[in-house]
């Protein structure tokens, strides 16, 4: 019986940890900008993400958005909205930007 409980606990722990979204290498350089700062940037489109499972749903959803900005070649993100998704998820809608480095 103890082996079954340990196995189930291990599977659940791996599942929860597996849902965490880490920042990609290039995404670590993405900066958050204000509405005034984004005026001098090139838009790379809107990014919409959500996270339904795991812990820290809001953080994971934001990390997904930042990773997508990096994939598009951006260096900045302007958050348009954050909120809930589904029954218990978190969502982020943001604009991916390429800004001149100051």
C-alpha positions, -999 to +999 in steps of 0.1 A: +000+000+000+028+024+009+044+018-026+012+028-043+009+060-022+045+069-030+040+062-067+008+083-069+025+112-049+055+111-073+033+112-104+013+141-090+045+160-081+060+155-116+027+166-132+026+198-112+062+206-117+058+198-154+032+225-158+057+253-148+066+275-177+102+287-175+116+316-195+135+307-226+171+320-228+163+349-251+131+357-231+151+368-201+160+400-219+124+410-226+114+442-208+080+454-198+072+489-212+046+515-205+021+529-230+043+560-236+074+539-241+057+516-266+049+545-290+085+544-304+084+506-309+075+484-338+045+461-331+050+424-337+014+415-330-008+405-302+000+376-279-027+357-260-018+330-235-035+310-208-026+285-181-052+261-168-031+236-147-005+237-120+006+263-095+013+299-102-010+301-131-007+339-136+031+337-136+032+308-160+008+326-184+030+357-183+061+336-189+044+320-220+036+355-233+072+366-228+085+335-245+063+342-275+076+378-277+112+364-278+102+338-305+089+367-326+121+386-323+109+412-299+126+428-270+097+443-251+061+435-240+032+458-233+005+440-212-030+448-225-049+427-199-046+399-174-074+379-160-091+345-155-095+318-181-119+289-179-129+278-144-096+284-126-070+295-151-051+327-158-048+346-191-025+373-205-031+394-236-001+415-246+016+432-275+049+419-287+073+448-295+107+455-310+120+487-295+152+506-301+176+500-272+183+532-253 
